[in-house]
């Protein structure tokens, strides 16, 4: 037993992955196995491959110097889409795929510029998801706008690999410094430039004028733009303007601008980018290289995607006798073969117990007759022990027998049995190059199962009792090619316990982005129910329209003819049996047409393994193409191995676990641990017409578009970028529904019930704002929870000072504000509090800094909030304000006064 425990711990440590299965490895100062994937919709162009090579080669040298001779790019795989012609130099991919690539090359959705960006929504120091370059960026001369492509790549690599953030802020381009000067939001503050307003722009040239002060904010007017000098002496920072010739470094503790209201200061508690990078895992094992030689140029491999090859490896051991698991496995596998797997794919099937048997060698999915041939061989009898290695080896044989390579092929392994010998075939699995997805069915499935997807880049799932968990898992294993129009989408997945002779009703919206290849499936446990399905125009489908499966696996299926009608579909089910029974309803569909990008939802946890008492974060991304969908209801359902469920409403409000407001990433802390073992995640997204909307704004975490330069006192402008006007920045989205599985995760170290103590403090307040209201200061913020972002705090500790550093470095000794009348609200609520800053003397120009800590019932305190600034302002009598330069003296501040709500992050 002790040996088995040690083996499990060894496997956990050896194969503890990042959430996204990036293959990147740092070996002897060189990054290896970077994958750059081209989207299948991008037209074939040899110049694109050459541009990628040149960009990465240039970036490697730049990165080497920027990291003080620590790291460079050694080898890179460029993944060519299956839509391009085959060539002799193209190699076969292994686990490389578009959906797991580190860099993707794809057209933007809607033509609002080609800014390179990184999809990054984790906490400070956490890796991002991917870098996105457009073909136009790679093929067009963008040097004046972004700088050399290699430097842009390093800017984005720092987002992706080290979890640092941008040091500019397009929403707050200027701020008031501690020295009472108006400063551009930048790092370092040694970068110089002019602040101007563009007037009368025609044909790429504009008339400019100096910026004026805004009477309400004390800052520059809204249209004021910072234009950098072309020639600089500052060497940092790459996360501000990597395009400047002088910029070759990241901001260090000495040069970092801690005042700037940017995302780096907010997310990383005012730490410099270099300090965050130095703390990364990469830099713990990468000492500076000795000597003066440059590293070798990167080595590139060209890999071409192939048609999808999938082999189901299904456990039919005696364990399936428990709770009719064999029946549920067959129901879910049939649904996958008929509704989920894409046409044109090659599919095989293996069943196993203590031995394995190939039921089907690879068969190309062409029409319904192909599905019937496959589903006819689903196992009918459960018996024997469990040998996962035998099942996998037979899966490899089924693939190679059909003259396909296991390299890049996928295996879906479903098992509910214990097996101590999985590690005996680890070497075979690595050599195969196959991607293994695992579905653990029930609480007894082998503990080491997750090692397989972790080492091969596959997905991992856990299904407990009902059929829906299995269906959700199978539905999530879709094409990895990047062709979203091929992927099956879940609209409904519901388990219903219905008493005898009772009707139950439900609705499912079908929106205009979907409707092709739509299926409605009902399963039962005792007797087939009466079924009525009605489309939005009133047409009814009845029980007789539904096809029963031919394997007696208690399911009935209707494929909607042609394209499903847009609108609300209604279903009614009658339990004909006198006793209660479990009915399930599943509805799947695909994109309405190959040219229509559907709204999709994806979900995952921040880690695959949680160690109590560390919190986890639930993430759900809702998007159409690359554009975020805002204002939808997103609910996460987390289920433990014993069936206990936790329901969480996810937020996109920029508070707590959520990094950026209104970016289509919905998140929430998860702390409600119920024992150790496997947990599963499922997310349900619902949109209502009145609130759901599509954001057309540019993504954050991107290379800054430089409008122009100042050279010899004159401004030279770059071409004006296509901007989204405020009145069309968001567009309404119709009603829709999506369900998706977020896979499984493992929890370790949870003490027995009764021994768990309060370990989580309230969440940090991120959005504190302050302004004078007469002689009082009004504070506004979003309430944190009693436990991070859940519940409500017990009290607040508010401190005030005339010195920024007093609050940042010695919060506890700053002056305290009386909060006896302040009762915290529920997490997510808006808090408003006013107080008179006594005993301070208040004059025109008096400036205060304020910060808050939340305290819970266990007397645990949150991190100190962002530091807000409030300045007493008495408006001048003059009707106009003269234009000002960058700096404003303390004297002029006192003359003009200032009214500002400014969060100094």
Secondary structure, DSSP 4 states (H G I P E B T S, - for coil): -HHHHHHHHHHHHHT---SS----EEETTEEE-EEEEE-TTSPP-HHHHHHHHHHHHHHHHHHHHHTTSS-EE-EEEEEE-TTSPP-TTPEEPSS--GGG-SEEE---SSSS----EEE--S-TT---SEEEE-HHHHHS--HHHH--HHHHHHHHHHHHHH----S--SSS-EEE-TTS-EEES-SSTT--EEEEEEEEEETTEEEEEE--B-TTTSSB-TT-EEEEESS----B-TTT-TTSTT--B---TTT--TTS-SHHHHHTTT--HHHHHHTSHHHHS-PPPPSSPPPPPPEEEEEE----EEEEEEE-SGGGGGGGHHHHHHHHHHHIIIIISPTT-EEEEEEESSSEEEEEEEEE--SHHHHHHHHTTS-----S---HHHHHHHHHHHHHHTT--STT-EEEEEE-S--TTGGGGHHHHHHHT-EEEEEEESTTS-TTTHHHHHHHT--EEEE-SSHHHHHHHHHH----SS-GGGS-EEEEEEEEEE-TT-EEEEEEEE-TTEEEEEEEEEE-SSSPPEEEEE-TTS-EEEGGGSEEPTT--SEEEEEPSSSPPSEEEEEEEE--SSS-EEEEEEEEEEESSTTPPPEEEEEEES-SEEETT--EEEEEEEEETTEEEES-EEEEEEEETTS-EEEEEEB-SSSTT--STTSSEEEEEE----SSEEEEEEEEEEE-TTT-EEE-SPPSSBPPPP-EEEETTEEEEPPPPP---GGGSEEE---EEEEEEEEEEEEE-PPPTTS------BPPP---EEEEETTEEEEEEE---SBBTBS--SEEEEEEES-HHHHHHHGGGSEEE--TT-----TT-EEEEEEE-TTS---TT-EEEEEEEEE-TT--BPPP-PEEEEE-----S-S------S---HHHHHHH-----EEE-
